[in-house]
Amino acid sequence: MIEIRWHGRGGQGAKTAALLLADVGFSAGLYVQGFPEYGPERMGAPITAYNRLSKDEIRVHSNIYEPDMVVVVDETLIKTVGVTEGLKPGGKLLVNSNRAPADVLAEFGDSAGSGEVYVIDAVDIAMRTIGRPMPNAPLLAAAIRLSGIMGKDEAIAAMKDAFTEKFHSKPDVIDGNMAAVTEAWSSVLLLQ
């Protein structure tokens, strides 16, 4: 089983990305969970969302406390909400950032532990492909690639199906999101 925790702010699409990842995993024949942690969230407030993906039936129904991967949608949360808390040894951190790799690594200090830190400028990709600063589609593609749950062709097809279902009346949104995920697949940079 692969467990993923998403950290973002309300309105940035972390919840939507987690739900879309569940759709993509389901279409690949996996057992899935995708859910947000609700509280008094509002636009701009920190939020957390979760995914579980497995070839076997998932019997646990709780938040994820020891994730295999953490996706940081908003890097300002690195120091404020403890995004690396519980990250499994050798786990993966995926950070949306346009900063220099050394600066991103310095932000984590020792909290990344033995984890691998990856960075992608998801906002830049979204602005060029979607026309809005919505980093969730590029981060979705990067998370799927890093999780290894499926190969590129299968993932791109599954993401297209998920976007088509969600945005069936907005073909321009589907096209923009598909351009974003295609570019993001090859734009993830390993820092450590």
N, C-alpha and C positions, 0 to 999 in steps of 0.2 A: 504494500500500500504506500502511496505517495501522499504526504500531507503538506499543504501549502497554506501559508498565512499571508494575507494582503494587508498593508497599512497605507491608508490614504486619507484624504479629507473629503467630506461630503461634497458631492458634485463633480468629483474627478473621475468617477467611473470604476472605482475598485469593486463595488458590489456588482455592477454589471459585468465586469471582467470575470469575476468568480462564477457568476451564474452562466456566462457564456462558456467558460472552461468546463463546467459540468455538462453542458450541452454537447460540446466537442468530444469530451471523454465518453459520454453515453453513445454518441454516434460511432465511436470506435469499438463499442462492445464492452466497455468497462462499467463497473459499478461506480457510482459517483455520488458525491455530496457537494453542494455549493450553497453557502449561506452567509449572511452578514450577522454581525453582533449588533443588536439594536440597543439603543439607549436614547438619551435626549439629543441625538445628533441633529445638526442643522448644517446648512451650507457652510463649508469651510472648517467644520469641527472634525477632529480626528475620528476615523472609523476603522473597523477591522472586519475583514471578510475571510472566509475559509473555504478550502477545497480538500476533499479526499477523493483519490482515484485508485481503483484496485481491480485486479482480475478476479478477485474473490469477493463474496458478499461482505459488505461493510456492516458490522454489528455495533460499532460505537457511535454514539450520538451526543457529542459534546464539542465544546470549543477545542481548538488544537493548541496544545501547550508545548509540544516538542516537534516543531515542523521540520520537514526535510528541506523546505525552501521558504524563504521570505521574500515577498515582492514589495518594494518600497516605492509607492506611487509618488509620494511627496517627500523629498529628501530632507525637508525641514523637520520631519518627525524623527530622524535618526537619534537625536539627543533628547527628545522630549517624551517619547513613549516606549523606549526600550525595545526597538524592533528586533534585536537579536536575541531577546530573552527566550531561552529554551531551545534555540536552534541546535539541531543534532550535530555532533562532531562530523566534520566534513560536509555539512549542509551547504546550501547555495543561497547567496544573497543577490537579488536582482534589484538594482537601483536605477530609477529614472533620474538622470542628471546630465547637465551639459558642462559640468566642471571637469577639470583635468583629473585623470585617474589617480594621481598621487594625492590630490585634495580629498577625493572621495574616500580613499583608504584611510587617510589621516583622521577623517571624521569618525570612523569606527574605532580607531585605537585598538585596544585588545579585545573589544567586545565581539569582533568577528570570529574570534577563536581560531579553529582550524578550518573554518568555512572558506569557500571560494566566493569571491566578490566579483559580480558582473555589473556592467553599466551599459545603459542605452539611453540615448537622448530621444525619448519617446515623444516629448512635446514637439521637438523640431520635426520629427517624422510626421506627426499628426498635423502640424500646421501646413506642411508641404503637400500632404495627400488628402486630408480631410478638410483643411481650411479652418480648423478650430483647435485650440490647445487641449484636446482630449487624449491623454496618454494611454487610455485603457486598451485600445486595439493593438498598438505596437507591443505593449507589455504582455498582453495575452499571447501573442505569437512567440515572444521571447521566453515566456514561462513554459509554454508547450515544448519549445525546442530544448530548453535546459532540463525539463523533467524527463525527456526521453520516452514519453508515453506513446509517441508515434513519429513517423518520418515526415519529411517536409510535404510531399505530395498529398499524403493522407490528411495531414493537418490543414493544409490550405483548402482542400475540398471540404473538410468538416467545418472549418471556420466560415467558408462561403455559405454552406447550408444554414449555419446558425445565424449569420447576418441576414440572409434572405428571409428566414422565418421571422426574425425580430423587426426588420425594416422593409418588409415586402412592398410597402407602398412608397418607398423612397429609394429608387434605384441608384441615385447619385450618392446616397449615404453608403450603400453596399459597395459601390465601385471605389469610393474613397477609403473605406475600411479595408478592402481587399488590397489596395495599393499599399496601405500602411502595414498590414501584416506581412506582405511579401517582402517589403524592404526591411522590416524589423527582424525577420528570420535570420538575415545575414549580417545584421548590424550590432549584435550583442558582442561586447568586448570583455574578455576575462582580465581582471586586475590582479588577482592573487590566486 
